[in-house]
Amino acid sequence: MRISKVTTKTGDNGKTSLGDGSRVLKNHPNINFLGDIDELNSYLGLAVSICDSKVIKKQLQSIQQDLFNIGGEASMPKEEISLLKDDRITYLESYITKMNKELPPLEEFILPGGNELCSRLHIVRAVCRRAERSCIPLLSKKANNKNWLKYLNRLSDFIFVLIRLLNQNEGLDEMLWER
């Protein structure tokens, strides 16, 4: 489905259309999940906008493509489409392992912060966790979405480890939780 016009006025009564043409309430679990994925992608784009590293920017933009793929699948609940490939989970896992090798062990919770990019990425991580939670109601309704939750879980881990590595590379100390 392609958008031919933005203002349709068909949502003025609290319903909207999914990609498969079905009409649902705007607080339907699919719409909540799509909204969280959209917000996650938007915050990721905000982080990308100040990223100086071409390599990291490219990684984050590839993740934005993954989020669009998840959204595409979620918007077509009656269709058997597979846009998010399992190798994208492996991709995140391999980078988590690679980055973790460069970091000291984490001995305590850390407070969100660091430089501006890392602070924005902490927001990305938190919104990703919310998207994970809003994915749960959809799991029982659609068999082929099994990798959404796993992907989002790995993505929040990836973002967290990336933040730690970026802060370390900038010489910034992690602010530990003081119990």
Rosetta constraint file for C-alpha pairs under 8 A:
AtomPair CA 1 CA 19 HARMONIC 6.09 0.50
AtomPair CA 1 CA 20 HARMONIC 7.93 0.50
AtomPair CA 10 CA 15 HARMONIC 7.40 0.50
AtomPair CA 10 CA 16 HARMONIC 6.87 0.50
AtomPair CA 11 CA 15 HARMONIC 5.04 0.50
AtomPair CA 11 CA 16 HARMONIC 5.12 0.50
AtomPair CA 14 CA 25 HARMONIC 5.79 0.50
AtomPair CA 14 CA 26 HARMONIC 5.67 0.50
AtomPair CA 15 CA 23 HARMONIC 6.33 0.50
AtomPair CA 15 CA 24 HARMONIC 5.32 0.50
AtomPair CA 15 CA 25 HARMONIC 4.24 0.50
AtomPair CA 15 CA 26 HARMONIC 5.23 0.50
AtomPair CA 16 CA 23 HARMONIC 5.50 0.50
AtomPair CA 16 CA 24 HARMONIC 5.61 0.50
AtomPair CA 16 CA 25 HARMONIC 6.25 0.50
AtomPair CA 16 CA 26 HARMONIC 5.98 0.50
AtomPair CA 17 CA 21 HARMONIC 5.57 0.50
AtomPair CA 17 CA 22 HARMONIC 5.53 0.50
AtomPair CA 17 CA 23 HARMONIC 4.47 0.50
AtomPair CA 17 CA 24 HARMONIC 6.30 0.50
AtomPair CA 18 CA 22 HARMONIC 5.49 0.50
AtomPair CA 18 CA 23 HARMONIC 6.37 0.50
AtomPair CA 18 CA 24 HARMONIC 7.35 0.50
AtomPair CA 18 CA 75 HARMONIC 5.10 0.50
AtomPair CA 18 CA 76 HARMONIC 6.48 0.50
AtomPair CA 19 CA 72 HARMONIC 7.61 0.50
AtomPair CA 19 CA 75 HARMONIC 4.82 0.50
AtomPair CA 19 CA 76 HARMONIC 5.12 0.50
AtomPair CA 20 CA 75 HARMONIC 6.86 0.50
AtomPair CA 20 CA 76 HARMONIC 4.91 0.50
AtomPair CA 20 CA 77 HARMONIC 7.27 0.50
AtomPair CA 20 CA 78 HARMONIC 6.98 0.50
AtomPair CA 20 CA 79 HARMONIC 7.39 0.50
AtomPair CA 24 CA 28 HARMONIC 6.32 0.50
AtomPair CA 26 CA 31 HARMONIC 5.99 0.50
AtomPair CA 26 CA 32 HARMONIC 7.67 0.50
AtomPair CA 27 CA 31 HARMONIC 6.15 0.50
AtomPair CA 27 CA 32 HARMONIC 6.05 0.50
AtomPair CA 28 CA 32 HARMONIC 6.25 0.50
AtomPair CA 29 CA 33 HARMONIC 6.10 0.50
AtomPair CA 29 CA 134 HARMONIC 7.20 0.50
AtomPair CA 29 CA 137 HARMONIC 6.60 0.50
AtomPair CA 29 CA 138 HARMONIC 6.81 0.50
AtomPair CA 30 CA 34 HARMONIC 6.04 0.50
AtomPair CA 30 CA 74 HARMONIC 6.46 0.50
AtomPair CA 30 CA 75 HARMONIC 7.09 0.50
AtomPair CA 30 CA 138 HARMONIC 6.98 0.50
AtomPair CA 31 CA 35 HARMONIC 5.96 0.50
AtomPair CA 32 CA 36 HARMONIC 6.27 0.50
AtomPair CA 32 CA 134 HARMONIC 6.73 0.50
AtomPair CA 33 CA 37 HARMONIC 6.19 0.50
AtomPair CA 33 CA 74 HARMONIC 7.90 0.50
AtomPair CA 33 CA 131 HARMONIC 6.20 0.50
AtomPair CA 33 CA 134 HARMONIC 5.26 0.50
AtomPair CA 33 CA 135 HARMONIC 5.95 0.50
AtomPair CA 34 CA 38 HARMONIC 6.05 0.50
AtomPair CA 34 CA 71 HARMONIC 5.84 0.50
AtomPair CA 34 CA 74 HARMONIC 6.95 0.50
AtomPair CA 34 CA 75 HARMONIC 7.43 0.50
AtomPair CA 35 CA 39 HARMONIC 6.09 0.50
AtomPair CA 36 CA 40 HARMONIC 6.00 0.50
AtomPair CA 36 CA 127 HARMONIC 7.12 0.50
AtomPair CA 36 CA 128 HARMONIC 7.81 0.50
AtomPair CA 36 CA 130 HARMONIC 7.01 0.50
AtomPair CA 36 CA 131 HARMONIC 5.10 0.50
AtomPair CA 36 CA 134 HARMONIC 7.56 0.50
AtomPair CA 37 CA 41 HARMONIC 6.10 0.50
AtomPair CA 37 CA 67 HARMONIC 6.47 0.50
AtomPair CA 37 CA 70 HARMONIC 7.94 0.50
AtomPair CA 37 CA 71 HARMONIC 6.73 0.50
AtomPair CA 37 CA 128 HARMONIC 7.72 0.50
AtomPair CA 37 CA 131 HARMONIC 6.11 0.50
AtomPair CA 38 CA 42 HARMONIC 6.11 0.50
AtomPair CA 38 CA 67 HARMONIC 7.90 0.50
AtomPair CA 38 CA 71 HARMONIC 7.88 0.50
AtomPair CA 39 CA 43 HARMONIC 6.19 0.50
AtomPair CA 39 CA 127 HARMONIC 7.34 0.50
AtomPair CA 40 CA 44 HARMONIC 6.11 0.50
AtomPair CA 40 CA 124 HARMONIC 5.96 0.50
AtomPair CA 40 CA 127 HARMONIC 5.62 0.50
AtomPair CA 40 CA 128 HARMONIC 6.01 0.50
AtomPair CA 40 CA 131 HARMONIC 7.65 0.50
AtomPair CA 41 CA 45 HARMONIC 6.12 0.50
AtomPair CA 41 CA 64 HARMONIC 5.78 0.50
AtomPair CA 41 CA 67 HARMONIC 6.59 0.50
AtomPair CA 42 CA 46 HARMONIC 6.29 0.50
AtomPair CA 43 CA 47 HARMONIC 6.34 0.50
AtomPair CA 43 CA 120 HARMONIC 7.33 0.50
AtomPair CA 43 CA 121 HARMONIC 7.92 0.50
AtomPair CA 43 CA 123 HARMONIC 7.20 0.50
AtomPair CA 43 CA 124 HARMONIC 5.71 0.50
AtomPair CA 44 CA 48 HARMONIC 6.16 0.50
AtomPair CA 44 CA 60 HARMONIC 7.19 0.50
AtomPair CA 44 CA 64 HARMONIC 7.23 0.50
AtomPair CA 44 CA 120 HARMONIC 7.97 0.50
AtomPair CA 44 CA 121 HARMONIC 7.15 0.50
AtomPair CA 44 CA 124 HARMONIC 5.93 0.50
AtomPair CA 45 CA 49 HARMONIC 6.14 0.50
AtomPair CA 45 CA 61 HARMONIC 7.73 0.50
AtomPair CA 45 CA 64 HARMONIC 7.69 0.50
AtomPair CA 46 CA 50 HARMONIC 7.23 0.50
AtomPair CA 46 CA 120 HARMONIC 7.43 0.50
AtomPair CA 47 CA 51 HARMONIC 6.46 0.50
AtomPair CA 47 CA 117 HARMONIC 5.79 0.50
AtomPair CA 47 CA 120 HARMONIC 5.59 0.50
AtomPair CA 47 CA 121 HARMONIC 6.27 0.50
AtomPair CA 48 CA 57 HARMONIC 5.71 0.50
AtomPair CA 48 CA 60 HARMONIC 6.79 0.50
AtomPair CA 48 CA 61 HARMONIC 7.44 0.50
AtomPair CA 50 CA 117 HARMONIC 6.56 0.50
AtomPair CA 51 CA 56 HARMONIC 7.41 0.50
AtomPair CA 51 CA 57 HARMONIC 6.08 0.50
AtomPair CA 51 CA 117 HARMONIC 6.59 0.50
AtomPair CA 52 CA 57 HARMONIC 7.48 0.50
AtomPair CA 53 CA 57 HARMONIC 5.97 0.50
AtomPair CA 54 CA 58 HARMONIC 6.01 0.50
AtomPair CA 55 CA 59 HARMONIC 6.33 0.50
AtomPair CA 56 CA 60 HARMONIC 6.12 0.50
AtomPair CA 57 CA 61 HARMONIC 6.08 0.50
AtomPair CA 58 CA 62 HARMONIC 6.16 0.50
AtomPair CA 59 CA 63 HARMONIC 6.40 0.50
AtomPair CA 60 CA 64 HARMONIC 6.32 0.50
AtomPair CA 61 CA 65 HARMONIC 6.46 0.50
AtomPair CA 62 CA 66 HARMONIC 6.46 0.50
AtomPair CA 63 CA 67 HARMONIC 6.28 0.50
AtomPair CA 64 CA 68 HARMONIC 6.41 0.50
AtomPair CA 65 CA 69 HARMONIC 6.31 0.50
AtomPair CA 66 CA 70 HARMONIC 6.27 0.50
AtomPair CA 66 CA 84 HARMONIC 6.20 0.50
AtomPair CA 66 CA 88 HARMONIC 7.83 0.50
AtomPair CA 67 CA 71 HARMONIC 6.14 0.50
AtomPair CA 68 CA 72 HARMONIC 6.02 0.50
AtomPair CA 69 CA 73 HARMONIC 6.31 0.50
AtomPair CA 69 CA 83 HARMONIC 5.15 0.50
AtomPair CA 69 CA 84 HARMONIC 5.47 0.50
AtomPair CA 70 CA 74 HARMONIC 6.12 0.50
AtomPair CA 70 CA 83 HARMONIC 6.97 0.50
AtomPair CA 70 CA 84 HARMONIC 6.12 0.50
AtomPair CA 70 CA 148 HARMONIC 6.71 0.50
AtomPair CA 71 CA 75 HARMONIC 5.97 0.50
AtomPair CA 72 CA 76 HARMONIC 6.59 0.50
AtomPair CA 72 CA 83 HARMONIC 7.36 0.50
AtomPair CA 73 CA 77 HARMONIC 6.86 0.50
AtomPair CA 73 CA 81 HARMONIC 6.31 0.50
AtomPair CA 73 CA 82 HARMONIC 6.77 0.50
AtomPair CA 73 CA 83 HARMONIC 6.61 0.50
AtomPair CA 73 CA 145 HARMONIC 7.75 0.50
AtomPair CA 74 CA 145 HARMONIC 7.98 0.50
AtomPair CA 76 CA 81 HARMONIC 7.90 0.50
AtomPair CA 77 CA 142 HARMONIC 6.75 0.50
AtomPair CA 80 CA 144 HARMONIC 7.21 0.50
AtomPair CA 82 CA 144 HARMONIC 7.54 0.50
AtomPair CA 84 CA 88 HARMONIC 7.24 0.50
AtomPair CA 84 CA 147 HARMONIC 7.77 0.50
AtomPair CA 84 CA 148 HARMONIC 7.96 0.50
AtomPair CA 85 CA 89 HARMONIC 7.80 0.50
AtomPair CA 86 CA 90 HARMONIC 6.85 0.50
AtomPair CA 86 CA 147 HARMONIC 6.96 0.50
AtomPair CA 87 CA 91 HARMONIC 6.05 0.50
AtomPair CA 88 CA 92 HARMONIC 6.40 0.50
AtomPair CA 88 CA 151 HARMONIC 7.63 0.50
AtomPair CA 89 CA 93 HARMONIC 6.21 0.50
AtomPair CA 89 CA 150 HARMONIC 7.43 0.50
AtomPair CA 89 CA 151 HARMONIC 5.50 0.50
AtomPair CA 89 CA 154 HARMONIC 6.90 0.50
AtomPair CA 90 CA 94 HARMONIC 6.04 0.50
AtomPair CA 91 CA 95 HARMONIC 6.45 0.50
AtomPair CA 92 CA 96 HARMONIC 6.14 0.50
AtomPair CA 92 CA 154 HARMONIC 6.42 0.50
AtomPair CA 92 CA 155 HARMONIC 6.71 0.50
AtomPair CA 92 CA 158 HARMONIC 6.31 0.50
AtomPair CA 93 CA 97 HARMONIC 6.25 0.50
AtomPair CA 93 CA 154 HARMONIC 6.79 0.50
AtomPair CA 93 CA 158 HARMONIC 7.57 0.50
AtomPair CA 94 CA 98 HARMONIC 6.18 0.50
AtomPair CA 95 CA 99 HARMONIC 5.97 0.50
AtomPair CA 95 CA 158 HARMONIC 7.31 0.50
AtomPair CA 96 CA 100 HARMONIC 5.96 0.50
AtomPair CA 96 CA 157 HARMONIC 7.35 0.50
AtomPair CA 96 CA 158 HARMONIC 5.45 0.50
AtomPair CA 96 CA 161 HARMONIC 6.54 0.50
AtomPair CA 96 CA 162 HARMONIC 7.84 0.50
AtomPair CA 97 CA 101 HARMONIC 6.42 0.50
AtomPair CA 98 CA 102 HARMONIC 7.30 0.50
AtomPair CA 99 CA 103 HARMONIC 6.89 0.50
AtomPair CA 99 CA 161 HARMONIC 6.74 0.50
AtomPair CA 99 CA 162 HARMONIC 7.02 0.50
AtomPair CA 99 CA 165 HARMONIC 6.77 0.50
AtomPair CA 100 CA 104 HARMONIC 7.80 0.50
AtomPair CA 100 CA 161 HARMONIC 6.76 0.50
AtomPair CA 102 CA 165 HARMONIC 7.43 0.50
AtomPair CA 103 CA 164 HARMONIC 7.58 0.50
AtomPair CA 103 CA 165 HARMONIC 6.64 0.50
AtomPair CA 103 CA 168 HARMONIC 7.88 0.50
AtomPair CA 108 CA 176 HARMONIC 6.24 0.50
AtomPair CA 108 CA 177 HARMONIC 6.62 0.50
AtomPair CA 109 CA 176 HARMONIC 5.95 0.50
AtomPair CA 109 CA 177 HARMONIC 5.49 0.50
AtomPair CA 110 CA 174 HARMONIC 6.31 0.50
AtomPair CA 110 CA 175 HARMONIC 5.50 0.50
AtomPair CA 110 CA 176 HARMONIC 4.39 0.50
AtomPair CA 110 CA 177 HARMONIC 5.48 0.50
AtomPair CA 111 CA 174 HARMONIC 7.41 0.50
AtomPair CA 111 CA 175 HARMONIC 5.42 0.50
AtomPair CA 111 CA 176 HARMONIC 5.99 0.50
AtomPair CA 111 CA 177 HARMONIC 6.17 0.50
AtomPair CA 112 CA 119 HARMONIC 6.46 0.50
AtomPair CA 112 CA 122 HARMONIC 5.98 0.50
AtomPair CA 112 CA 175 HARMONIC 7.84 0.50
AtomPair CA 113 CA 118 HARMONIC 6.32 0.50
AtomPair CA 113 CA 119 HARMONIC 4.71 0.50
AtomPair CA 113 CA 122 HARMONIC 7.23 0.50
AtomPair CA 113 CA 175 HARMONIC 7.80 0.50
AtomPair CA 114 CA 118 HARMONIC 5.50 0.50
AtomPair CA 114 CA 119 HARMONIC 5.84 0.50
AtomPair CA 114 CA 167 HARMONIC 6.04 0.50
AtomPair CA 114 CA 172 HARMONIC 6.59 0.50
AtomPair CA 114 CA 173 HARMONIC 7.95 0.50
AtomPair CA 114 CA 174 HARMONIC 7.54 0.50
AtomPair CA 115 CA 119 HARMONIC 6.12 0.50
AtomPair CA 115 CA 167 HARMONIC 7.16 0.50
AtomPair CA 116 CA 120 HARMONIC 6.17 0.50
AtomPair CA 117 CA 121 HARMONIC 6.15 0.50
AtomPair CA 118 CA 122 HARMONIC 6.18 0.50
AtomPair CA 118 CA 163 HARMONIC 5.35 0.50
AtomPair CA 118 CA 166 HARMONIC 7.16 0.50
AtomPair CA 118 CA 167 HARMONIC 7.13 0.50
AtomPair CA 119 CA 123 HARMONIC 6.75 0.50
AtomPair CA 120 CA 124 HARMONIC 6.46 0.50
AtomPair CA 121 CA 125 HARMONIC 6.13 0.50
AtomPair CA 121 CA 159 HARMONIC 6.69 0.50
AtomPair CA 121 CA 160 HARMONIC 7.95 0.50
AtomPair CA 121 CA 163 HARMONIC 6.86 0.50
AtomPair CA 122 CA 126 HARMONIC 6.26 0.50
AtomPair CA 122 CA 159 HARMONIC 7.63 0.50
AtomPair CA 122 CA 160 HARMONIC 7.22 0.50
AtomPair CA 122 CA 163 HARMONIC 7.49 0.50
AtomPair CA 123 CA 127 HARMONIC 6.14 0.50
AtomPair CA 124 CA 128 HARMONIC 6.00 0.50
AtomPair CA 124 CA 159 HARMONIC 7.67 0.50
AtomPair CA 125 CA 129 HARMONIC 6.37 0.50
AtomPair CA 125 CA 155 HARMONIC 7.90 0.50
AtomPair CA 125 CA 156 HARMONIC 5.05 0.50
AtomPair CA 125 CA 157 HARMONIC 7.96 0.50
AtomPair CA 125 CA 159 HARMONIC 6.03 0.50
AtomPair CA 125 CA 160 HARMONIC 6.73 0.50
AtomPair CA 126 CA 130 HARMONIC 6.54 0.50
AtomPair CA 126 CA 156 HARMONIC 7.73 0.50
AtomPair CA 127 CA 131 HARMONIC 6.24 0.50
AtomPair CA 128 CA 132 HARMONIC 6.25 0.50
AtomPair CA 128 CA 152 HARMONIC 6.43 0.50
AtomPair CA 128 CA 153 HARMONIC 7.96 0.50
AtomPair CA 128 CA 155 HARMONIC 7.44 0.50
AtomPair CA 128 CA 156 HARMONIC 5.93 0.50
AtomPair CA 129 CA 133 HARMONIC 6.43 0.50
AtomPair CA 129 CA 152 HARMONIC 7.41 0.50
AtomPair CA 129 CA 153 HARMONIC 7.35 0.50
AtomPair CA 129 CA 156 HARMONIC 6.62 0.50
AtomPair CA 130 CA 134 HARMONIC 6.26 0.50
AtomPair CA 131 CA 135 HARMONIC 6.12 0.50
AtomPair CA 131 CA 152 HARMONIC 7.44 0.50
AtomPair CA 132 CA 136 HARMONIC 6.92 0.50
AtomPair CA 132 CA 149 HARMONIC 5.87 0.50
AtomPair CA 132 CA 152 HARMONIC 5.89 0.50
AtomPair CA 132 CA 153 HARMONIC 6.82 0.50
AtomPair CA 134 CA 138 HARMONIC 7.83 0.50
AtomPair CA 135 CA 139 HARMONIC 6.72 0.50
AtomPair CA 135 CA 148 HARMONIC 7.52 0.50
AtomPair CA 135 CA 149 HARMONIC 6.52 0.50
AtomPair CA 136 CA 140 HARMONIC 7.89 0.50
AtomPair CA 136 CA 149 HARMONIC 7.63 0.50
AtomPair CA 137 CA 141 HARMONIC 7.61 0.50
AtomPair CA 138 CA 142 HARMONIC 6.40 0.50
AtomPair CA 139 CA 143 HARMONIC 6.93 0.50
AtomPair CA 139 CA 145 HARMONIC 6.64 0.50
AtomPair CA 139 CA 146 HARMONIC 6.98 0.50
AtomPair CA 145 CA 149 HARMONIC 7.87 0.50
AtomPair CA 146 CA 150 HARMONIC 7.32 0.50
AtomPair CA 147 CA 151 HARMONIC 5.82 0.50
AtomPair CA 148 CA 152 HARMONIC 6.13 0.50
AtomPair CA 149 CA 153 HARMONIC 6.08 0.50
AtomPair CA 150 CA 154 HARMONIC 6.22 0.50
AtomPair CA 151 CA 155 HARMONIC 5.96 0.50
AtomPair CA 152 CA 156 HARMONIC 6.22 0.50
AtomPair CA 153 CA 157 HARMONIC 6.49 0.50
AtomPair CA 154 CA 158 HARMONIC 5.98 0.50
AtomPair CA 155 CA 159 HARMONIC 6.09 0.50
AtomPair CA 156 CA 160 HARMONIC 6.16 0.50
AtomPair CA 157 CA 161 HARMONIC 6.18 0.50
AtomPair CA 158 CA 162 HARMONIC 5.97 0.50
AtomPair CA 159 CA 163 HARMONIC 6.10 0.50
AtomPair CA 160 CA 164 HARMONIC 6.42 0.50
AtomPair CA 161 CA 165 HARMONIC 6.22 0.50
AtomPair CA 162 CA 166 HARMONIC 6.03 0.50
AtomPair CA 163 CA 167 HARMONIC 6.06 0.50
AtomPair CA 164 CA 168 HARMONIC 6.09 0.50
AtomPair CA 164 CA 174 HARMONIC 7.68 0.50
AtomPair CA 165 CA 169 HARMONIC 6.05 0.50
AtomPair CA 166 CA 170 HARMONIC 6.24 0.50
AtomPair CA 167 CA 171 HARMONIC 6.27 0.50
AtomPair CA 167 CA 172 HARMONIC 5.05 0.50
AtomPair CA 167 CA 173 HARMONIC 7.09 0.50
AtomPair CA 167 CA 174 HARMONIC 7.50 0.50
AtomPair CA 168 CA 172 HARMONIC 5.65 0.50
AtomPair CA 168 CA 173 HARMONIC 6.98 0.50
